[in-house]
Amino acid sequence: MDRILLKDIFYLQRSSEEEGLWGYDLLIEGNRVAKIDKNIDFRPGETDRVIDCSRHVVVPGFVNTHHHFYQTLTRNIPAVQNAELFDWLVYLYEVWKHIGDESVYYSSLMAMGELLKTGCTTSTDHHYLYPQGFQGDLMGLQFKAAETLGMRFSPTRGSMSLSKKDGGLPPDTVVQTEEEILRDSERVIQRYHDGGEFSMRKVVLAPCSPFSVTEELMKESVQLARRYGVRLHTHVAETFDENDFCLEVYGRRPLKLMEDTGFIGEDTFYAHGIHFNDDELKVLAETGTHIAHCPSSNMRLGSGICRVAEMLPMEINVALAVDGSASNDSSDMLGELRNALLLQRVKYGAAALGTRDVFRMASENGAKLLGYRKIGKLEKGYAADMAIFDVHKLEYTGALSDPLAALIFSGYNHGTDYTIVNGRLAVEHGRLTGFPEEELVEKGNQIARDLLSRV
């Protein structure tokens, strides 16, 4: 069994509830935390590793609860830099309809690479785009990318069935029939889903949104997911336009539509959740439904401010997400903590949210949302998933009276020195261990150019 000893840790944050530890060691055996103590007696064997952490803050690996990996190829496009969601989508669908297997694989590497390098060890992805003519196993390509980089991965089998001709937003060329969607959803669950405690592969079912699928597909997806015991995900209450669409097409607000289809509950998480009213917040609390909060994307698209400071006291489980890279333009997980903190203060005041609150959202709350019981904390027996930041650098100088808060309030380079997932080094000295970064940069830019040239 391979072992890693983190030696003389400057500051170790085991969970959001506990005080940080100064000068402790942490021993990893296999894929689990084996011991946390001072001066652990350790005689390294041939395959063991000792890492000097006397300059470092060590925290549980972050959990990213909503993303669209393929969008890393369409960041910062001038035509939609200032667009709101619906106009942004209509333009970009015409680019995304050209995505193929190479695009899916490399964009997944790009997104997960950025996440790993900014402290994220577990991520989901919401891939709902299945262009006509796409050959091959799309989710298989994503799992291959996750295995290559060493990321714990719980993607969603997304779907769209409602195209422009049916009153939806996406073009006909990127939607599937409901029969195709349900058949492939069952296939990927059977082939890839592992419900184990330390699973590296979990599958979620995720009809894209109320304006891109039918009510019937929502119901069928709920039944299929619950038959196999997998989670459910979709976009809900992201914009006022979505509320208006649902009232016009379905005669109900988005959350009422979710209730009527059964798409709600402890096994369900919604992306965004900005425009809920007071009664709807009570429904979320009563049903145990989770929220994946995406502050950077919400600011980028001018969508609004999620009521996180009101949700948390109601015991609504709010986790954190970077969202797609065309509405955030990065996959900077540590940066997302900072934006979550500051955005709430814009609306609710300086005491609205503290650093421990956003830290909990990014770790323990994310683990709960995705149904993991042994990640999100660093305790004996928990998964050896952790982010290790060197804070003895210029940008943190003067900020180390509270090292955890220093990561969120201070700094400008959000990269880890090491990221460990399931007991293995995925980032070492700030570089990915699973794939050459220079090759990824060159290939990603080439694919992005090719996509835009086809519009």
C-alpha positions as CSV (number, residue, x, y, z in Angstrom):
1,M,0.0,0.0,0.0
2,D,1.4,3.4,-1.1
3,R,1.7,6.0,1.6
4,I,2.2,9.8,1.7
5,L,3.2,11.7,4.8
6,L,2.5,15.4,4.8
7,K,5.1,16.6,7.3
8,D,5.1,19.7,9.6
9,I,1.9,21.2,8.1
10,F,1.9,25.0,8.6
11,Y,-1.9,25.0,9.0
12,L,-4.3,22.1,8.6
13,Q,-8.1,22.7,8.3
14,R,-9.8,19.4,8.8
15,S,-13.4,20.7,8.5
16,S,-15.4,23.9,8.7
17,E,-16.5,23.2,12.3
18,E,-13.1,22.5,13.8
19,E,-10.2,24.8,14.6
20,G,-7.2,24.6,12.4
21,L,-4.1,22.7,13.5
22,W,-0.6,24.2,13.5
23,G,2.5,22.0,12.9
24,Y,0.7,18.6,12.6
25,D,1.5,15.7,10.3
26,L,-1.1,13.9,8.1
27,L,-0.5,10.3,7.0
28,I,-2.2,8.9,3.9
29,E,-2.4,5.1,3.4
30,G,-3.8,4.0,0.1
31,N,-6.8,6.2,-0.7
32,R,-7.7,7.2,2.9
33,V,-6.5,9.5,5.7
34,A,-4.8,7.1,8.2
35,K,-3.6,9.4,11.0
36,I,-3.4,13.1,12.0
37,D,-0.9,13.8,14.8
38,K,2.3,15.6,15.7
39,N,5.6,13.9,14.8
40,I,4.1,10.8,13.2
41,D,6.7,8.0,13.3
42,F,7.2,7.2,9.7
43,R,9.8,5.0,8.0
44,P,9.3,5.4,4.3
45,G,9.4,2.4,2.0
46,E,10.4,2.4,-1.6
47,T,7.0,3.7,-3.0
48,D,6.3,6.0,-0.1
49,R,6.5,9.8,-0.2
50,V,7.2,12.5,2.4
51,I,6.1,16.1,1.5
52,D,7.4,19.0,3.5
53,C,4.3,21.1,4.2
54,S,5.9,23.7,6.6
55,R,5.0,26.5,4.1
56,H,1.5,25.2,3.3
57,V,-2.2,25.3,4.2
58,V,-3.8,21.9,3.7
59,V,-7.6,21.8,3.3
60,P,-10.1,19.2,2.1
61,G,-10.4,19.1,-1.6
62,F,-13.1,21.3,-3.0
63,V,-16.3,19.9,-4.7
64,N,-17.6,21.6,-7.8
65,T,-21.3,21.0,-8.2
66,H,-22.1,22.4,-11.6
67,H,-20.1,22.9,-14.8
68,H,-20.3,22.5,-18.6
69,F,-16.8,21.3,-19.6
70,Y,-17.3,21.7,-23.3
71,Q,-17.7,25.4,-22.9
72,T,-13.9,25.8,-22.1
73,L,-13.6,25.9,-25.9
74,T,-15.9,28.9,-26.3
75,R,-14.7,31.4,-23.7
76,N,-14.6,35.1,-24.1
77,I,-16.2,35.3,-27.5
78,P,-16.7,39.0,-28.3
79,A,-20.3,38.6,-29.7
80,V,-21.6,37.4,-26.3
81,Q,-19.3,39.1,-23.8
82,N,-22.2,41.4,-22.8
83,A,-25.2,39.2,-23.4
84,E,-27.8,37.9,-21.0
85,L,-28.6,34.2,-20.7
86,F,-31.2,33.6,-23.5
87,D,-29.4,35.7,-26.1
88,W,-26.1,34.1,-25.0
89,L,-27.5,30.6,-25.5
90,V,-29.1,31.3,-28.9
91,Y,-25.7,32.5,-30.3
92,L,-23.6,29.8,-28.8
93,Y,-25.8,26.9,-29.7
94,E,-24.7,27.7,-33.3
95,V,-21.1,27.1,-32.3
96,W,-21.7,24.2,-30.0
97,K,-23.6,22.1,-32.6
98,H,-20.2,21.4,-34.2
99,I,-18.8,19.7,-31.1
100,G,-17.4,16.2,-31.7
101,D,-15.6,13.5,-29.8
102,E,-12.2,15.3,-29.8
103,S,-13.9,18.5,-28.5
104,V,-15.5,16.6,-25.7
105,Y,-12.3,14.8,-24.6
106,Y,-10.0,17.8,-24.7
107,S,-12.5,20.2,-23.2
108,S,-13.0,17.8,-20.3
109,L,-9.2,17.6,-19.8
110,M,-9.0,21.4,-19.8
111,A,-11.8,22.0,-17.3
112,M,-10.7,19.3,-14.9
113,G,-7.1,20.4,-15.2
114,E,-8.0,23.9,-14.1
115,L,-10.2,22.6,-11.3
116,L,-7.5,20.3,-10.0
117,K,-4.9,23.1,-10.1
118,T,-7.2,25.4,-8.0
119,G,-8.0,22.9,-5.3
120,C,-11.0,21.0,-6.6
121,T,-10.8,17.2,-6.2
122,T,-14.4,16.2,-7.1
123,S,-16.5,17.6,-9.9
124,T,-19.7,17.0,-11.7
125,D,-20.3,18.1,-15.3
126,H,-23.6,18.9,-17.0
127,H,-23.2,17.8,-20.6
128,Y,-26.6,18.1,-22.3
129,L,-25.4,18.7,-25.9
130,Y,-25.6,15.7,-28.2
131,P,-25.2,17.0,-31.8
132,Q,-26.7,15.0,-34.6
133,G,-24.1,12.7,-36.2
134,F,-22.1,12.5,-33.0
135,Q,-20.6,9.0,-32.9
136,G,-19.2,7.2,-29.9
137,D,-19.6,7.2,-26.2
138,L,-19.7,10.8,-25.0
139,M,-19.7,10.0,-21.3
140,G,-17.1,7.4,-21.8
141,L,-14.8,10.1,-23.2
142,Q,-15.4,12.2,-20.1
143,F,-14.7,9.3,-17.8
144,K,-11.5,8.6,-19.7
145,A,-10.4,12.2,-19.2
146,A,-11.2,12.0,-15.5
147,E,-9.2,8.8,-15.1
148,T,-6.3,10.3,-17.1
149,L,-6.0,13.3,-14.7
150,G,-7.1,11.4,-11.5
151,M,-10.2,13.4,-10.7
152,R,-13.1,12.1,-8.7
153,F,-16.0,12.5,-11.1
154,S,-19.8,12.5,-10.9
155,P,-21.0,13.8,-14.2
156,T,-24.6,14.1,-15.4
157,R,-26.1,12.5,-18.4
158,G,-27.8,15.7,-19.6
159,S,-30.4,16.0,-22.2
160,M,-32.4,18.3,-24.5
161,S,-35.6,17.3,-26.3
162,L,-37.3,20.6,-27.0
163,S,-35.9,22.4,-30.0
164,K,-36.9,25.7,-31.7
165,K,-39.6,24.1,-33.8
166,D,-41.2,22.8,-30.6
167,G,-41.0,26.1,-28.8
168,G,-37.6,25.6,-27.0
169,L,-34.3,27.5,-27.5
170,P,-31.8,25.0,-28.9
171,P,-31.6,24.3,-32.7
172,D,-32.9,21.0,-34.0
173,T,-29.4,19.7,-34.6
174,V,-28.4,19.4,-30.9
175,V,-31.5,17.7,-29.4
176,Q,-32.5,14.1,-29.2
177,T,-35.8,12.2,-29.0
178,E,-37.0,11.2,-25.6
179,E,-36.6,7.6,-26.5
180,E,-32.9,8.1,-27.3
181,I,-32.3,10.1,-24.2
182,L,-33.9,7.5,-21.8
183,R,-32.3,4.6,-23.5
184,D,-28.8,6.1,-23.3
185,S,-29.4,7.3,-19.8
186,E,-30.0,3.8,-18.7
187,R,-27.0,2.5,-20.6
188,V,-24.5,4.9,-18.9
189,I,-25.9,4.2,-15.4
190,Q,-25.5,0.5,-16.0
191,R,-22.0,0.8,-17.5
192,Y,-20.4,3.5,-15.4
193,H,-22.2,4.2,-12.1
194,D,-20.5,3.1,-8.9
195,G,-22.4,3.9,-5.8
196,G,-19.6,2.9,-3.4
197,E,-18.4,5.1,-0.6
198,F,-15.1,6.1,-2.3
199,S,-16.5,5.9,-5.9
200,M,-14.5,7.7,-8.6
201,R,-17.5,7.4,-11.0
202,K,-21.0,8.4,-10.2
203,V,-23.7,9.1,-12.8
204,V,-26.5,11.8,-12.4
205,L,-29.5,12.3,-14.7
206,A,-30.0,15.9,-15.8
207,P,-32.6,17.2,-18.3
208,C,-31.1,20.5,-19.1
209,S,-33.8,23.0,-18.2
210,P,-37.5,23.8,-18.3
211,F,-37.0,25.5,-21.7
212,S,-35.2,22.7,-23.4
213,V,-37.0,19.5,-22.3
214,T,-40.7,18.5,-22.1
215,E,-42.6,17.9,-18.9
216,E,-42.9,14.3,-19.8
217,L,-39.1,13.8,-20.1
218,M,-38.7,15.3,-16.6
219,K,-41.1,12.7,-15.2
220,E,-39.5,9.8,-17.0
221,S,-36.1,10.9,-15.9
222,V,-37.2,11.0,-12.3
223,Q,-38.6,7.5,-12.5
224,L,-35.4,6.2,-14.2
225,A,-33.1,7.9,-11.7
226,R,-35.0,6.6,-8.7
227,R,-35.2,3.1,-10.1
228,Y,-31.4,3.0,-10.1
229,G,-30.8,5.1,-7.0
230,V,-28.9,7.9,-8.8
231,R,-29.2,11.7,-8.3
232,L,-31.1,14.3,-10.4
233,H,-30.0,17.7,-11.6
234,T,-31.3,20.6,-13.7
235,H,-31.2,24.4,-14.1
236,V,-34.0,26.1,-12.1
237,A,-34.8,29.8,-11.4
238,E,-31.7,31.2,-13.1
239,T,-33.3,34.2,-14.7
240,F,-36.5,36.2,-14.9
241,D,-36.8,35.0,-18.5
242,E,-37.0,31.5,-17.3
243,N,-39.8,32.3,-14.9
244,D,-41.7,34.1,-17.7
245,F,-41.2,31.1,-20.1
246,C,-42.5,28.6,-17.6
247,L,-45.6,30.8,-16.8
248,E,-46.3,31.1,-20.5
249,V,-45.7,27.5,-21.6
250,Y,-46.6,25.5,-18.5
251,G,-48.8,27.9,-16.6
252,R,-46.6,27.5,-13.5
253,R,-43.4,28.9,-12.1
254,P,-40.3,26.7,-12.5
255,L,-40.4,25.2,-9.0
256,K,-44.0,24.3,-9.2
257,L,-43.2,22.5,-12.4
258,M,-40.4,20.6,-10.6
259,E,-42.8,19.6,-7.8
260,D,-45.5,18.4,-10.3
261,T,-42.9,16.2,-12.1
262,G,-41.4,14.8,-8.9
263,F,-38.1,16.5,-9.8
264,I,-37.5,17.6,-6.2
265,G,-36.1,16.2,-2.9
266,E,-33.0,15.0,-1.1
267,D,-31.7,13.3,-4.2
268,T,-32.1,16.4,-6.4
269,F,-29.9,19.5,-6.9
270,Y,-30.7,22.7,-8.9
271,A,-28.1,24.9,-10.6
272,H,-28.4,28.6,-9.7
273,G,-31.8,29.0,-7.8
274,I,-31.7,32.8,-7.9
275,H,-35.3,33.8,-8.3
276,F,-37.2,31.8,-5.7
277,N,-39.8,33.6,-3.6
278,D,-40.2,33.2,0.1
279,D,-42.7,30.3,-0.2
280,E,-40.5,28.5,-2.6
281,L,-37.5,28.7,-0.2
282,K,-39.7,27.0,2.4
283,V,-40.5,24.2,-0.1
284,L,-36.7,23.7,-0.8
285,A,-36.1,23.5,3.0
286,E,-39.0,21.1,3.6
287,T,-38.0,18.8,0.7
288,G,-34.2,18.8,1.4
289,T,-33.5,19.9,-2.2
290,H,-30.0,21.2,-2.8
291,I,-28.7,24.3,-4.6
292,A,-25.5,24.6,-6.7
293,H,-24.6,28.3,-6.3
294,C,-22.7,29.8,-9.3
295,P,-21.7,33.3,-8.2
296,S,-19.2,34.2,-11.0
297,S,-21.6,33.1,-13.8
298,N,-24.5,34.9,-12.2
299,M,-22.5,38.1,-12.2
300,R,-21.1,37.5,-15.7
301,L,-24.5,37.1,-17.2
302,G,-26.2,39.7,-15.0
303,S,-28.7,37.0,-13.8
304,G,-29.0,38.1,-10.2
305,I,-27.9,37.3,-6.7
306,C,-28.9,33.9,-5.2
307,R,-30.4,34.3,-1.7
308,V,-27.6,32.2,0.0
309,A,-27.5,34.3,3.1
310,E,-31.2,33.5,3.6
311,M,-31.0,29.9,2.5
312,L,-28.3,28.7,4.9
313,P,-30.1,29.7,8.1
314,M,-33.1,27.7,6.8
315,E,-30.8,24.7,6.5
316,I,-31.1,24.6,2.7
317,N,-27.9,22.8,1.5
318,V,-26.1,25.3,-0.7
319,A,-23.0,24.1,-2.4
320,L,-20.6,25.9,-4.8
321,A,-19.9,25.7,-8.5
322,V,-18.0,27.5,-11.2
323,D,-20.6,26.8,-13.9
324,G,-19.7,26.6,-17.6
325,S,-16.5,28.2,-18.8
326,A,-18.3,30.3,-21.4
327,S,-20.3,32.1,-18.6
328,N,-17.5,32.2,-16.1
329,D,-14.5,32.1,-18.5
330,S,-12.5,30.2,-16.0
331,S,-12.7,27.0,-13.8
332,D,-11.0,28.7,-10.8
333,M,-12.5,26.9,-7.8
334,L,-10.7,28.8,-5.1
335,G,-11.6,32.1,-6.9
336,E,-15.2,30.9,-6.8
337,L,-15.1,30.9,-3.0
338,R,-13.9,34.5,-3.0
339,N,-16.7,35.6,-5.3
340,A,-19.3,33.7,-3.3
341,L,-18.2,35.6,-0.2
342,L,-18.1,39.0,-1.7
343,L,-21.3,38.8,-3.8
344,Q,-23.5,38.0,-0.8
345,R,-22.0,41.1,1.0
346,V,-23.1,43.3,-1.9
347,K,-26.7,42.5,-1.2
348,Y,-26.8,41.6,2.5
349,G,-23.9,43.5,4.1
350,A,-20.4,42.8,5.4
351,A,-21.5,40.1,7.9
352,A,-23.7,38.2,5.4
353,L,-21.3,35.3,4.8
354,G,-18.0,34.4,6.4
355,T,-15.0,32.6,5.1
356,R,-15.9,29.4,7.0
357,D,-19.4,29.5,5.4
358,V,-18.0,29.5,1.9
359,F,-15.4,27.0,2.8
360,R,-18.2,24.7,4.0
361,M,-20.2,25.3,0.9
362,A,-17.2,24.3,-1.3
363,S,-16.4,21.2,0.7
364,E,-18.9,19.5,3.0
365,N,-22.0,20.9,1.4
366,G,-20.8,19.8,-2.0
367,A,-20.1,16.3,-0.8
368,K,-23.6,16.1,0.7
369,L,-25.1,17.4,-2.6
370,L,-23.4,14.7,-4.6
371,G,-24.2,12.0,-2.1
372,Y,-20.7,11.4,-0.8
373,R,-20.3,10.7,2.9
374,K,-16.6,10.3,3.2
375,I,-15.2,13.3,1.3
376,G,-15.3,17.0,2.2
377,K,-13.4,16.6,5.5
378,L,-9.9,15.5,6.5
379,E,-10.5,13.0,9.3
380,K,-9.3,9.4,9.9
381,G,-11.1,7.1,7.5
382,Y,-12.1,9.8,5.1
383,A,-11.0,9.9,1.4
384,A,-7.5,11.3,0.9
385,D,-8.7,14.2,-1.2
386,M,-6.9,17.5,-0.3
387,A,-5.6,20.8,-1.7
388,I,-2.2,22.0,-0.5
389,F,-1.4,25.7,-1.0
390,D,1.9,27.4,-0.4
391,V,1.1,30.6,1.6
392,H,4.6,31.7,2.3
393,K,4.6,33.9,-0.8
394,L,4.3,37.7,-1.4
395,E,0.6,37.7,-2.0
396,Y,-0.2,36.2,1.4
397,T,2.4,38.2,3.4
398,G,0.7,39.9,6.3
399,A,-2.4,37.7,6.0
400,L,-1.4,34.6,8.0
401,S,-3.1,35.4,11.4
402,D,-6.0,33.3,9.8
403,P,-4.4,31.1,7.2
404,L,-7.7,29.6,5.9
405,A,-9.3,33.0,5.4
406,A,-6.0,34.2,3.8
407,L,-6.7,31.8,0.9
408,I,-10.1,33.4,0.3
409,F,-9.4,37.1,1.1
410,S,-5.9,37.3,-0.2
411,G,-3.7,36.1,-3.0
412,Y,-3.9,36.4,-6.8
413,N,-2.5,33.0,-7.9
414,H,-5.1,30.5,-6.8
415,G,-3.0,27.5,-7.8
416,T,-2.2,24.6,-5.5
417,D,1.3,23.4,-4.9
418,Y,-0.1,19.9,-4.6
419,T,-3.5,18.4,-5.2
420,I,-4.2,14.8,-3.9
421,V,-7.2,12.8,-5.0
422,N,-8.0,9.4,-3.7
423,G,-4.5,9.2,-2.3
424,R,-2.7,10.0,-5.5
425,L,-0.9,13.2,-6.6
426,A,-2.9,14.8,-9.4
427,V,-1.0,18.1,-9.2
428,E,2.7,18.3,-8.1
429,H,4.6,21.5,-7.8
430,G,1.7,23.3,-9.5
431,R,1.7,21.0,-12.6
432,L,-0.7,18.3,-13.7
433,T,0.8,14.9,-13.3
434,G,-1.6,13.1,-15.7
435,F,-1.3,15.0,-19.0
436,P,1.3,17.3,-20.5
437,E,0.0,20.9,-20.0
438,E,1.8,22.3,-23.1
439,E,0.1,19.7,-25.3
440,L,-3.3,20.5,-23.7
441,V,-2.9,24.2,-24.3
442,E,-1.9,23.8,-28.0
443,K,-4.6,21.2,-28.7
444,G,-7.4,23.2,-26.9
445,N,-6.6,26.4,-28.8
446,Q,-6.5,24.5,-32.1
447,I,-10.0,22.9,-31.5
448,A,-11.4,26.3,-30.3
449,R,-10.2,27.9,-33.5
450,D,-11.7,25.2,-35.7
451,L,-15.1,25.5,-33.9
452,L,-15.3,29.2,-34.4
453,S,-14.2,29.0,-38.0
454,R,-17.3,26.9,-38.8
455,V,-19.8,29.5,-37.6
